[in-house]
Amino acid sequence: MISGIDKNSVGLRILSIKGILRWWFRFYKSSFLTVDELRKLENEVFGSTEKSCLFYMRLSEEPQNKEDAYLCMNDKRKEEAQKDYSKVKRKAFSPSSDFGIKFRFSPHFNHQKEVENSLMLLSFFGSGTRWRKGFGSVQIKAFELSGTTLRV
């Protein structure tokens, strides 16, 4: 679930997805590089304020089915709490919802594998602050590469 300014609405935003990919990139590359090397490579892959990114992302399909997601499931807070935590919920995409993202890489982009690795980590470990309870989980069904376009 990715929401914008209105926490009660749910939607997928390319900038948020790109931010998650960037986070996973930092996570797996930080063991091998110094901070300066990591920052330089991250800017080459994902762009910076000085140089734009050399790949584009676009939603090709958006998920349609939405349902309530209980954010405090299995919460063991004290019973004398003022709030009934078993009823804390927000709208979310249904677990079986599908969506598609198209990536278009510039012919001069040499870091496609880095983007694919970040996508795989997103698929394996999820995203967001609620990943331990299944929120933010994403399963990649297929990579389709056609020229400079990657369809996930």
C-alpha positions in Angstrom: 0.0 0.0 0.0 1.4 3.4 -0.9 -0.7 6.4 0.0 -0.1 10.1 -0.7 -1.2 13.1 1.2 -4.5 11.5 2.0 -3.7 8.4 4.2 -7.2 7.0 3.5 -6.7 6.7 -0.2 -4.4 4.0 -1.7 -2.5 4.2 -4.9 0.8 3.3 -6.6 3.2 6.1 -7.3 6.2 5.7 -9.5 8.3 8.0 -7.3 7.6 5.9 -4.3 8.4 2.7 -6.1 11.7 4.2 -7.3 12.5 5.4 -3.8 12.0 1.8 -2.5 14.3 0.5 -5.3 16.9 3.1 -4.4 16.7 2.0 -0.7 17.3 -1.6 -1.6 20.2 -0.6 -3.8 21.8 1.2 -0.9 21.2 -1.8 1.3 23.0 -4.3 -0.7 25.7 -2.1 -2.1 26.7 -0.5 1.2 28.7 -3.6 2.2 31.0 -3.3 -0.8 31.6 0.4 -1.2 32.6 3.4 0.8 30.0 6.1 1.4 31.5 8.3 -1.3 31.6 5.4 -3.8 28.1 4.4 -2.9 26.7 7.9 -3.4 28.5 8.3 -6.7 27.2 5.0 -8.0 23.6 5.6 -6.7 23.6 8.9 -8.5 24.7 7.2 -11.7 22.0 4.6 -11.4 19.0 6.6 -10.1 20.0 10.2 -10.9 20.6 13.2 -8.8 19.8 16.9 -8.7 22.7 17.5 -11.1 22.0 14.7 -13.6 18.7 13.0 -14.5 18.1 9.3 -14.3 18.8 7.3 -17.5 15.8 5.1 -17.1 12.1 5.7 -17.0 9.4 3.8 -15.1 5.7 3.8 -15.9 2.7 1.9 -14.6 1.3 -0.2 -17.3 -1.4 -1.8 -15.2 -2.8 -0.6 -11.9 -4.4 -2.9 -9.3 -8.1 -2.6 -9.1 -9.3 -4.5 -6.0 -9.1 -2.8 -2.7 -10.0 -4.0 0.8 -9.5 -3.2 4.4 -6.0 -3.9 5.9 -5.8 -4.3 9.6 -2.6 -2.6 10.7 -2.5 -3.8 14.3 -3.3 -7.5 13.7 -1.8 -9.7 16.5 -1.0 -6.6 18.5 -0.6 -7.5 22.2 -1.0 -4.1 23.8 -2.5 -3.9 27.3 -6.2 -4.3 27.5 -6.8 -1.1 29.4 -5.7 0.9 26.4 -8.1 3.6 25.2 -8.1 2.4 21.6 -9.3 -0.9 20.2 -6.2 -1.8 18.2 -7.9 -4.8 16.7 -10.0 -2.4 14.6 -7.2 -0.1 13.3 -7.5 -0.4 9.5 -6.8 1.4 6.2 -7.7 0.7 2.6 -5.1 -1.4 0.7 -4.8 -3.4 -2.5 -6.0 -6.9 -2.2 -3.2 -9.5 -1.9 -4.1 -11.0 -5.2 -4.0 -7.7 -7.1 -1.7 -7.4 -10.1 0.1 -4.4 -11.4 2.7 -3.8 -14.1 5.7 -1.5 -14.4 7.5 -0.8 -17.6 11.1 0.4 -17.5 12.7 2.1 -20.5 16.5 2.3 -20.3 18.6 4.8 -22.2 21.1 3.1 -24.7 23.8 4.7 -22.5 22.6 3.2 -19.3 25.0 0.6 -18.0 23.4 -0.3 -14.7 20.3 -2.3 -15.6 21.5 -5.2 -13.5 21.5 -3.0 -10.4 17.8 -2.1 -11.0 16.9 -5.7 -11.5 18.7 -6.7 -8.2 16.8 -4.0 -6.4 13.6 -5.3 -7.8 14.5 -8.9 -6.7 15.2 -7.7 -3.2 11.8 -5.9 -3.1 10.2 -9.1 -4.2 12.0 -11.2 -1.6 11.8 -8.9 1.4 9.0 -6.3 0.7 9.0 -2.7 1.5 7.6 -0.1 3.9 7.5 0.0 7.6 4.9 -2.8 8.0 6.7 -5.5 5.9 6.9 -7.8 9.0 3.1 -8.3 8.8 2.9 -8.7 5.0 2.2 -5.1 4.1 4.3 -3.9 1.2 4.9 -7.4 0.0 5.4 -7.6 -3.7 5.9 -10.8 -5.8 7.5 -10.5 -9.2 5.8 -12.9 -11.6 7.9 -12.2 -14.7 10.7 -10.1 -16.2 10.2 -9.5 -19.9 13.1 -7.8 -21.7 12.5 -6.3 -25.1 15.3 -4.2 -26.5 15.8 -1.4 -23.9 12.4 -2.0 -22.2 12.0 -4.2 -19.1 8.4 -5.2 -18.2 7.9 -6.5 -14.6 
